Amino acid sequence: MKKSNGVTLISLIITIIVLIIIAGIAIRTGREVVRRAQLEELRTNMLLIQAKAKEYVELANFKIGIKPTDETKMQEYEAKKASVREEVYVGEAKLQKAGGTSVPTQINITDNFYKVTEEALQAWGLDKIETSSSNMYLIEFDDTNAKVEIYNTKGYKGLYSLTEIDEIEQEKE
């Protein structure tokens, strides 16, 4: 009787099929890890910008002062509010008004929107955050409630604001 020392065709086919299955699982897992990393990078960038923007909201509110209860002083207060906003957001924070900026239709630009410039990111020490014409960061200031909302024009799966992105993060947990 002859003894066979070679690999049979069936065992070779089974080995190849197992390797293909393992490779498919690894590729799918790798893609998910890359997507997750991109989401975390976007979220981290938005949180860093939000922290800096909140500093400027507080500074603007400090410079504007307390809202008057007297109606005669209200016009003076509103005029001061607009000029302080420009001084703090455009002058000190080095932001640009976002009016006229090309953004996805889901982002409704108002007078309270400002575009984060490269100059602002450098001044804030966030120069590692990259921006481009298709990947801009926008800040919506709400002076009255001392809040800011951060938007990214590239977004993540149709979501553009930090609040929306945080909600999908909470759903996964």
C-alpha positions in Angstrom: 0.0 0.0 0.0 1.2 3.5 -0.9 1.2 6.2 1.8 0.2 9.7 0.7 2.1 12.6 2.2 0.6 15.4 0.1 -2.4 17.8 0.7 -5.6 16.6 -0.8 -7.6 18.9 -3.1 -10.6 18.9 -0.6 -8.5 20.0 2.3 -6.9 22.7 0.2 -10.4 24.0 -0.8 -11.6 24.0 2.8 -8.5 25.9 3.9 -9.1 28.5 1.2 -12.8 28.9 2.1 -11.9 29.3 5.8 -9.3 32.0 4.9 -11.8 33.9 2.7 -14.3 33.9 5.6 -11.7 35.2 8.1 -10.6 37.8 5.6 -14.2 39.0 5.0 -14.8 39.3 8.8 -11.5 41.2 9.2 -12.3 43.6 6.4 -15.8 44.4 7.7 -14.4 44.9 11.2 -11.6 47.1 9.9 -14.1 49.3 8.0 -16.2 49.7 11.1 -13.1 50.7 13.1 -12.2 53.3 10.5 -15.7 54.7 10.4 -15.8 54.9 14.2 -12.4 56.7 14.3 -13.6 59.2 11.7 -16.7 59.9 13.8 -14.7 60.3 17.0 -12.2 62.6 15.3 -15.1 64.8 14.0 -16.8 64.8 17.4 -13.6 65.7 19.2 -12.9 68.5 16.8 -16.4 69.9 17.3 -16.1 69.6 21.1 -12.8 71.5 21.1 -14.3 74.3 18.9 -17.4 74.4 21.2 -15.2 74.9 24.3 -13.4 77.8 22.7 -16.6 79.3 21.3 -18.2 79.2 24.8 -15.4 81.4 26.1 -16.3 84.0 23.6 -20.0 83.8 24.4 -19.1 84.5 28.0 -16.8 87.4 27.0 -19.5 88.9 24.8 -22.1 88.6 27.6 -19.7 90.2 30.0 -19.1 93.1 27.7 -22.8 93.6 26.8 -23.8 93.7 30.4 -27.2 93.1 32.0 -30.3 93.5 29.9 -32.2 96.6 31.0 -35.7 96.5 32.2 -36.4 100.1 31.1 -37.8 100.2 27.5 -36.0 103.5 26.7 -32.6 101.9 27.2 -33.5 98.8 25.3 -32.6 100.2 21.8 -29.2 101.3 23.2 -28.7 97.8 24.7 -29.6 96.1 21.3 -27.2 98.4 19.4 -24.4 97.7 21.9 -25.2 93.9 21.7 -24.7 93.9 17.9 -21.4 95.9 18.1 -20.0 93.8 20.9 -20.9 90.6 19.0 -18.9 91.8 16.0 -16.0 93.0 18.2 -15.8 89.7 20.1 -16.7 87.1 17.4 -15.1 88.7 14.4 -12.4 90.9 16.0 -11.1 88.8 18.9 -12.2 85.3 17.9 -11.2 85.9 14.3 -14.4 84.3 12.9 -16.2 85.2 9.7 -19.9 85.8 9.3 -21.3 82.7 7.7 -23.8 84.5 5.5 -23.3 83.5 1.8 -21.4 80.4 2.7 -22.3 77.3 0.7 -23.6 74.7 3.2 -25.9 71.7 3.0 -29.6 72.5 3.0 -30.1 70.9 6.5 -28.1 73.8 8.0 -30.2 76.9 8.1 -27.8 79.9 8.3 -29.0 82.9 10.3 -27.3 86.1 11.5 -25.9 84.2 14.5 -23.8 81.8 12.4 -20.0 82.3 12.1 -17.5 80.4 10.1 -14.3 79.1 11.9 -11.3 80.3 10.0 -7.8 78.9 9.8 -6.6 82.0 11.6 -9.1 81.4 14.4 -8.0 77.8 14.8 -4.3 78.8 14.9 -5.1 81.5 17.5 -7.0 79.0 19.6 -4.2 76.4 19.5 -6.3 74.1 17.4 -4.2 74.3 14.2 -4.3 70.5 13.8 -7.9 70.7 12.8 -8.1 70.7 9.1 -10.7 72.7 7.2 -11.5 73.0 3.5 -14.3 74.4 1.3 -16.2 71.1 1.8 -15.3 70.6 5.4 -16.0 73.8 7.3 -16.9 74.3 10.9 -19.7 76.7 11.8 -20.7 78.1 15.1 -24.2 79.3 16.0 -24.1 81.6 18.9 -27.0 82.1 21.3 -25.9 85.0 23.5 -29.2 85.1 25.5 -28.8 81.5 26.8 -25.0 81.5 26.7 -25.0 78.5 24.3 -23.3 77.5 21.1 -24.0 74.9 18.5 -21.2 73.6 16.3 -21.9 72.4 12.8 -19.6 70.6 10.3 -20.5 71.0 6.6 -19.2 67.6 5.7 -21.2 65.9 8.5 -21.5 62.3 9.4 -24.2 60.2 7.7 -26.5 63.2 7.1 -25.9 64.7 10.5 -24.2 68.1 10.8 -24.6 69.4 14.3 -22.7 68.3 17.4 -26.0 67.7 19.2 -27.2 65.3 16.5 -23.9 63.5 16.5 -23.9 63.2 20.3 -27.4 61.6 20.1 -26.2 58.8 17.9 -23.3 58.2 20.2 -25.7 57.9 23.2 -27.9 55.4 21.2 -24.9 53.1 20.7 -24.1 53.0 24.4 
